[in-house]
Amino acid sequence: MVTTEGQLLYRRVLLHSHTNEQPFALSGSPVPIASDQQVWVRAHMKSDGYASDARNGCNGFAAGVVDEEPLPTGCAF
């Protein structure tokens, strides 16, 4: 997680795949950001580097959709 200026706020390193731990949930400390602070999240899941896209938003962005249908029922991985 980085600020819009590129400052690293948080990094979580997973040391192994979690293919046999589905659904996979990861606990961790909340990242302290202001409610209106924009941040970027980018995944590094490949041996050749970061994914080609990143996601941005702010704390609480679209929080209501977590319970809206349709909800996923499973994961193939």
ChimeraX attribute file (.defattr): number of C-alpha atoms within 10 A of each C-alpha:
attribute: neighborCount
match mode: 1-to-1
recipient: residues
	/A:1	19
	/A:2	16
	/A:3	16
	/A:4	12
	/A:5	9
	/A:6	10
	/A:7	10
	/A:8	12
	/A:9	13
	/A:10	12
	/A:11	12
	/A:12	9
	/A:13	6
	/A:14	9
	/A:15	6
	/A:16	6
	/A:17	9
	/A:18	12
	/A:19	11
	/A:20	8
	/A:21	9
	/A:22	11
	/A:23	12
	/A:24	10
	/A:25	8
	/A:26	6
	/A:27	5
	/A:28	7
	/A:29	5
	/A:30	7
	/A:31	11
	/A:32	9
	/A:33	13
	/A:34	9
	/A:35	10
	/A:36	11
	/A:37	11
	/A:38	16
	/A:39	20
	/A:40	17
	/A:41	14
	/A:42	15
	/A:43	15
	/A:44	11
	/A:45	11
	/A:46	8
	/A:47	6
	/A:48	7
	/A:49	9
	/A:50	12
	/A:51	11
	/A:52	8
	/A:53	8
	/A:54	11
	/A:55	10
	/A:56	14
	/A:57	13
	/A:58	14
	/A:59	15
	/A:60	9
	/A:61	12
	/A:62	9
	/A:63	8
	/A:64	8
	/A:65	10
	/A:66	8
	/A:67	8
	/A:68	7
	/A:69	7
	/A:70	7
	/A:71	9
	/A:72	6
	/A:73	6
	/A:74	8
	/A:75	9
	/A:76	6
	/A:77	11
